[in-house]
Amino acid sequence: MTESEGPAAVVCRGLGASRGGIPVLYDVDLVVPAGSWVSLVGPNGSGKTTLLYALAGLVEASGRLDVMGVRPRSSRRREIARTVALMPQRPVVPEGTTVRALVELGRTPHLSRFGTPTARDRTVVDEVIVRLDLEDLAYRAASALSGGELQRVVLARALAQEPRVLLLDEPTSALDIGHQQQVLDLVDDLRGDRELTVIAAMHDLTSAAQYGQRLVLLDRGRIVADGAPAEVLTVDRLREVYGARVEILERSDGPAVLPLRSTGEKA
Ligand SMILES: Nc1ncnc2c1ncn2[C@@H]1O[C@H](COP(=O)(O)OP(=O)(O)OP(=O)(O)O)[C@@H](O)[C@H]1O
């Protein structure tokens, strides 16, 4: 995809990043049109989280990086946080914080200088809590939630931030199948309603293909395929990159990836 295909929300050119002093992302070129959903896929350790962190300004990156006109490493933190929200894979939850208080933290970049929430801030939080089905949990301690409940709360905090670019790191890894669909549909609805741009690291290749108009496949820190889901997800490529045995089912809503058992080891 090129910059000529509509206004770009995210532009990376020759992006590189290191973790713990070791290079883990190399020469990443990525242009994401505003209002689109790009699913980032790739094996464990291929650099998906690091790329999301670079886009959120949370790790040092070399090369050119622009997110809706914001430079993630050099712009003011408040400006970045009004533009980009990251739903992390492993959220840190302060002990004793209620679900509602955690969601309210999403409003921080929008608060006035005195830090007092306005009626609008409270309305945004109320709406997000309802949309993510969290009313019954609102006054529970966030640290005492199940993994899936907490994942919905952390998404709620990111949505309360009202970002223009939403970065999701394995957003449904702890969710049951019903909540997976509910959460991905909700994010996709917001994308349509508000021209939200979504970049989501996902291990479930079928969901990644159903929701992403485009798949970006990372392997050992480099983009090795970038295109429509049916172009990226091929049996040979998944064998080569993941060492996986799969069948690809062609469906009207995109390719579905069916893992295959190895044959022969059991009678
Ligand atoms: N804080 C860190 N310090 C040192 N190395 C790190 C750190 N975080 C990540 N790495 C390394 O950077 C590489 C890329 O990790 P990253 O988390 O970006 O991969 P990923 O594709 O998101 O993996 P997964 O699918 O397992 O979540 C890995 O080799 C990982 O061990």
The ligand as a Tripos MOL2 file, in Angstrom:
@<TRIPOS>MOLECULE
LIG
   31    33     1     0     0
SMALL
NO_CHARGES

@<TRIPOS>ATOM
      1 N1         12.4900   -5.3090   27.4170 N.pl3     1 LIG1
      2 C1         13.2030   -6.1060   26.6160 C.ar      1 LIG1
      3 N2         14.5160   -6.2920   26.7960 N.ar      1 LIG1
      4 C2         15.2480   -7.0770   25.9790 C.ar      1 LIG1
      5 N3         14.7280   -7.7130   24.9060 N.ar      1 LIG1
      6 C3         13.4270   -7.5640   24.6860 C.ar      1 LIG1
      7 C4         12.5890   -6.7560   25.5180 C.ar      1 LIG1
      8 N4         11.3390   -6.8090   25.0260 N.ar      1 LIG1
      9 C5         11.3770   -7.6020   23.9400 C.ar      1 LIG1
     10 N5         12.6290   -8.0580   23.7280 N.ar      1 LIG1
     11 C6         13.0590   -8.9520   22.6300 C.3       1 LIG1
     12 O1         12.7510   -8.3040   21.4020 O.3       1 LIG1
     13 C7         12.3250   -9.2650   20.4400 C.3       1 LIG1
     14 C8         10.9650   -8.8410   19.8810 C.3       1 LIG1
     15 O2         10.0220   -8.9230   20.9420 O.3       1 LIG1
     16 P1          8.5240   -8.4640   20.7650 P.3       1 LIG1
     17 O3          7.8960   -8.5090   22.1200 O.co2     1 LIG1
     18 O4          8.4830   -7.1920   20.0120 O.co2     1 LIG1
     19 O5          7.9590   -9.6530   19.8440 O.3       1 LIG1
     20 P2          6.4560  -10.0810   19.5470 P.3       1 LIG1
     21 O6          6.3840  -10.3530   18.0770 O.co2     1 LIG1
     22 O7          5.4960   -9.0820   20.0790 O.co2     1 LIG1
     23 O8          6.3520  -11.4490   20.3480 O.3       1 LIG1
     24 P3          5.0910  -12.2480   21.0120 P.3       1 LIG1
     25 O9          4.2690  -12.7450   19.8540 O.co2     1 LIG1
     26 O10         5.7660  -13.3660   21.7280 O.co2     1 LIG1
     27 O11         4.3740  -11.3010   21.9010 O.co2     1 LIG1
     28 C9         12.3050  -10.6090   21.1390 C.3       1 LIG1
     29 O12        13.4880  -11.2820   20.8120 O.3       1 LIG1
     30 C10        12.2790  -10.2460   22.6130 C.3       1 LIG1
     31 O13        12.9220  -11.2380   23.4030 O.3       1 LIG1
@<TRIPOS>BOND
     1     1     2 1
     2     2     3 ar
     3     2     7 ar
     4     3     4 ar
     5     4     5 ar
     6     5     6 ar
     7     6     7 ar
     8     6    10 ar
     9     7     8 ar
    10     8     9 ar
    11     9    10 ar
    12    10    11 1
    13    11    12 1
    14    11    30 1
    15    12    13 1
    16    13    14 1
    17    13    28 1
    18    14    15 1
    19    15    16 1
    20    16    17 2
    21    16    18 1
    22    16    19 1
    23    19    20 1
    24    20    21 2
    25    20    22 1
    26    20    23 1
    27    23    24 1
    28    24    25 2
    29    24    26 1
    30    24    27 1
    31    28    29 1
    32    28    30 1
    33    30    31 1
@<TRIPOS>SUBSTRUCTURE
     1 LIG1         1 GROUP 0 **** ****
